[in-house]
Amino acid sequence: MRNRMIAMGAAMCAMSLALAACGGGGDSGDSKTIKLVAADYGDKASNASKVYWADVKKEFEKANKGYKVDVQVVNWNEIDKTVKNMIQAGNEPDLLQTGGYADKVADDLLYKADEVLSPKTRANLIPTFAKAGEVKGTQYGIPWVSSSRVLFYNKEVLKKAGVKTPPKTWDELADAAKKIKSAKAAETPYALPLGPEEAQGETMMWELGNGGGYTDASGKYTIDSPKNVETFGWLKSHLVDPGLTYANPASTDRKTAFADFAAGKVGMLNGHPSLIQMAKEGKVDYGVAPIPGKDGPLDSTLGVADWMMAFKDGGADKAGVKKFLDFTYSQKMLQFDEMYNLMPVTQDVLKEMQSNGKHKDLEPFFEVLPKAKFYPLGDTSWDVISAEIKKTGGKAVTDSPKQVLGDLQKKAESAAADAK
């Protein structure tokens, strides 16, 4: 999607020292002008993120005389490159809202969260998400929006197969999948997407179900732990080899699994809130339940977040940045979350969305959100490891789990050593 002209345009925009964004009207040297670069969550003009930020800008400037906000909204395919160009040109924004923060911390570019958030705002963040923004015990990443995972199932498929209740354990899931296959109730009894799109997510959900994960309590990588090897061995022998999932999970992406579920071709799969609308549009009568674990439902499911961060070398004064963040996090978060049907990161918005009756379909996700577990986001080597898992992790259910996970462990240890 990225071509030379777009890249040149992004670079020229980033190198402009007079403007925070191409066509913007702010002075980057003015300490009263807050420069924000934000990702675009919209899929059409009416819900483009610039609509939301224009409203925030208008209300903040009205409430804080003398301050100006310059906003540049960038699509997800371009935002990392755009910000990289800005940093290289010495024209960092004051605030950035995007998908990750650890690399910025490694380069010593960011304020600590407690330097740009009031104690009240920090206390209002859902604790598990605030902790996920930490690097070596210090919070830099400020959670912006979140997501959690649950088990989706096709009610009609389970009924046809004679499965009366959604599975709570791995063995119950395998038994339900066998019945679905026997009754020919769905093409794919359980969708197991371990392809390069999000193998790291599906992998972690299964590892959590056996008390495993990518790291131990100290942050050391444990990809080839006995529990993780056992998990992939179970998947291989109970789902893949019996033909209860895709023939080659390692080449099957989440988008394929979601599309198949929305088309009525899948009996069960793990999913996040965006699958709700897809299922409704496909007229699938679906249900959701906690993700099954080895011995019972997961106590803590996978959590995913996008982030806000504040640059130390931005042009605005720190007091103004704090004013803007406190304003946005205290008054405007509900508007953003409801605009995109996303999960909140603040406790007051979570309570509001749970109680206002507008989000019944999200209630199961709300329930698991406060205890969600995260990737090792604060480790600067995680991006490298995540990429490796996407490339080869899925082979652990077709080849030797011990060998595949062992190879990933060696790469993780090497990447962690390089990051120090």
N, C-alpha and C positions, 0 to 999 in steps of 0.2 A: 504493500500500500504506500510505503514511503518512496517518493521519487526525488530526483535531484533538485527540481524546482522547489518542492516543499521543504526539503532540508535547507536549501539556500535561504528561503524565506524565513524559516524558523531561526537560522543563525543570524540573519540581518536584524530580525526583530529582537533577538536576545542581546545583540551587541549595541542596541540603541541605548545610550546613556541618558537620554532626555525623557524617554517614555518607559512606562512599566509594561506596556503592551503595544503592538502595532496599532496605530490609530488612537492610542490612549492620550489623555490630556494631562497626566501628572508629571511632576518634576521629581526625578529619582533622587535628587539631592535635597529635597524638602523633607525635614524630619516629621512634618505633619501629614505627609502623604504615605499611606500604607499600601504597599504593592503586594498583591495576592495572585498567585498562579494556582489554578484549580482544574481538576479533571472534569470532563463532561460526561455525566451519567445519562443524558437524554438520548432518545432515539428518534426524535422529531422536533420540529421547531417549537412546538407548544410546550415541551417539557425540557428544552435545552437548559443546562445548568446556568447559563448566563441569565436566564429569566429569574432564577432564585437569587443569584448574587447581585443582580441589579436592585432587587428589593432590599437585600441586606444593606447594600451601599447607601441607598436612599434613606433608610431608617437610621442607620448608624450616624451618617453625616448630620442628619436633622437633630439627633440627640447629643452629638458631640461637636459643637461649633468649632470651626477652625481645622478640623481633620478632613482629609479626603481619602477616598479608597479607589485605587486603580486595580481593576480586575482583568486578568487574562485567562479565559477558559480554553483549555486545549484538549483535543480528543486523546483517548487512552493510547492510541498508537504513536502519538507524537510527543507526549508530555515529558517522558524521560529525556529524550534528545533535546527538546527545547530547554529544559532546566539545565542540562549539562552544558549547553552552549552559553547560557546566562552566567553560570558559575565560572566557566573558562574566561569569559569576557570581564569578570569582576563586577558583574551586575546582578548579584543575587537578589531574589525577591525577599520581602520581609517574611512572607508566609507562603507555604506550599502545601497543597492538599493533593495527595497522590497515594500510591500503593505501598510504599516502603520507606524506611527512614535509616536503617542501620548503616548504609554506606555513607550517609551524610555525617553520622556520628563519628565514624572512623576517620573522616577527614576534618573533624573538629569544627564543623560549620554551624552547629545548632545550639540554641539556648536550651538549658534544662527546662523541663515543664514547669517547675516551681518558680522559675524566673519570669514566666510570661502568663501564668494563670493565677488568679486569686485562690486562696485556700478554699473558698466556697465552691468555686468551679471545679477544682481538683477533687474535692470531697464528693461532688455530684457524679463523677465518672464511675461507671460500673467497675468495681475493683479488679476483676479478672482482666478487663480490657486495659485498664491503666497499667497493670503489671506487665501486660504483653508489650507495652511501649518502653520497657526498661532495657538498658544496656548496663550490665555489671551492677545492677541494683539502683541505677539512677534513671528516672524517666525522662526521655527526650521525645518519643513519639506520643502524640495526643490523638486518641482514637476518634475517628470521624463517623464512620458507619460500620455496621457489623452484620454478620450472618452466622447462622448455626445450621446444623444438619440433623435430619430425622430420617426414618425409614418411610418411604412412600409405598403403597400397595394398591393394586387395582382390585376393588371390591368384587367386581363381576368375575374376574379371573379366579380369585380365591374361592368364591362361592361355587363356581363350576368345578373346581378341583376338590371340593369338600373340605377346605380349610376353614374352620369356624372362627379362629382368632388369629391376629397377626403374630408372627413368631417373636419370642422373647430371648431365645438362646440360639447359638449357632446350629445345634442339632435340630431344633425346631424349624429353623430357616431351611436347612437342607431337606428335611422331611417335607416341608411345604413345597419346595422346589420340585422334589420328586413327584409329588401328587399333581402339580401343574403340568409337568412333562407327560406323565401317564395319561392325564385327561385331555392332553393337547389343548389346554386352555390358553396358552400364550406361546409365541415363538421362542421367547427367552424367559425362563422362569425367574432367574435373578440376573440383573444387569450388573456386570463387574467391569467398569471402565478403568483400566490401568494404562491407557494410552498417554501420549505426551501432553495432552491438554491439562490434566490435573491428576496425574498418577499419585502425586504426593498427598493429595487430599483423601482419596479412597484408601490408600495405604495406611494413613494415620488412623482413620476411623476403625479399620480392622485391628490394627495394633493396639489401640486403646481398649478394645474388647477383650484383650488377653492380658491386660496390665502392662503392656509394652509401650513403645513410643520411640521417637527419634533420639531422645537424650535422657540422661538420668537427672536426678535432683540437682547435681552439681553443674549441669550443662554439658557434660561429656557425651559425645555421640555414642549411641548403643544400637545402631542399625541392625547388627547381626547378633543381637542378644538371643539367648535360647527361646525366650517367649516370642520374639518376632519370627524366628525361624519356624517355631511350632505353628504360628498363625498362618504363614504362607504354605506350610505343609498341609494344613487342614484345608485351605482354599483349593489347593491343587487336587487333593484326594477326594474331597467331598463336593466340590462344585464344578471344577474345570474338567477333570478326567471323566466324570459321569455325564458330561454334556448338559449341565444345568445352567450354564451361562454362555457367553460368547465363545466361539471356537478359539479365538486368539485375543484374550483380554488386553495384552500388551500393545495391541495396535488399535484398540477401540477407545475413542474419546468420550468424555462426558456428554458432549453435545449430541452424539449419536445415541447414547443411552437415554437422554432426556427426550429426544425426538421420538424414539421408539416407544417410550412409556406414554407419551402424549398421543401416539397413534394406536394405542391399545395392544402393542406387541410384547410388552414386558409385564411380568407379574409383580416384581418387587425391585426396588433399588434405593440407595441412599441419595437424598437430594436436599437442596436448599430452597428458600422461598420463591425463587423465580420459576420453579417447576409448577407452582400452584396455577399461575395464569396459563401456562402451556397446557396443563391437564384440562383446565376448564375449556380452553379453546378447542381442544381435541374431543371434548364431551366425554372425558374419562371420569367415571365415578370412583374417585380415589379416597383413600384414607391415609392417615399418618400415625406413626407410633415411635417410641424410642428405638434407637438402633440396637439390634440384638448383640449381645456379647457372648463370650464362651459359656458363662454360667448364668447370665441374666442381662437385662437391658443395661446399656452404658450409663454409668453415673455421670460421666462428663463427656460430652460430645465434642466434635471439632468446631472450633470457632475461627472465623476469618474477619479481618478488619482492614479498612483503609485508614489513612493517617493524615493529620495536620502536623506541621512542624514550623518552627520559627528560626530564621537565620540570624546569626549574630552580626553579620556584615551587611544586612539590609540597611536601607537609608533611613527608615523611620525610627523614632525614638521608642525605647522599650516600653515606656508607659503607654504610648499609643497602641502598640501591638497588644499589650495586656487588656486595654480597654476594648479593643475590637474582638479579641477572643472571648472575653467575659460576656460581651454583648451577644455574640453569635451563639455561644454555648448555653446561655441562659434564656434567650428569647426566640431563637430562630431554628433550633434543631428539629422541633416537631414538624415544622413546615417542610424541611428537606426530607425527613424520613417518610412523611406521608406522600410527598410528591412522587417518590420512587418506590413506595411500599418496601422500604428497607428497614432493617432492625436498628434500634437505638443504641447509643453508647453511654447515655446519661440516665441516672436513676429516675429523675422526675419524668422524662419523656417515656421511659419504659412503663412507669405506673400509669401515665396518661393513655398510652396506646393499649394497655391492658384493660383499662376501665371505660374507655369512651364508646365501646361497642362497634367501632368501625373496622376492627381488625381481627375478627373471629378466626379467620383462616391462619393467622400468625400465632395464635395462642400456644400451640405446641412448641413453636420455636422460642417464644418468650420464656416458657417454662425451663428450657435447657440452657438459655443464654447466660445466666449469671455464673454457671459452673463450667463454661466452655474451656477447652484446652486449645493451645495455639502451637503453631510451628515455632521453632527457636528463632524468632524474628530478630532478636537483639544480637544474634551472632552474625558477624559480617561474612562468615563463610556459608551461611545458609543458602544464599542465592545460587552458589556453585553446586551445593549438594542437591538442592531442589531440582536443578537442571539435570543432574545425573540420574536422579530418581525418575524423572519424566522420560529419560532416554532408555533406561534399562531396568528399572524397578519391576515393571510388569512381567519380566521374564521369570521372576521368582515363582510364578504359579504354573509355569510350563517346563522350566529347567530345574536345576537343583536349587532350592531355596537357600541352603547354607552357602553355596558358592556365590550366587548372585548377590545376596546380602553381605557376604564377606568382602566381595569386591567393592561394593558401595561403602562399606565401613572403612576400608583402606583409603579410598578417595576422600572420605569425610575427615579422617584423621590428618591427611596431608593438607587439605584445604584449611582446616582449623589451625594447623601449625603455620601455614603461610599467612594467615590473617592476624597472627599475633605481632 
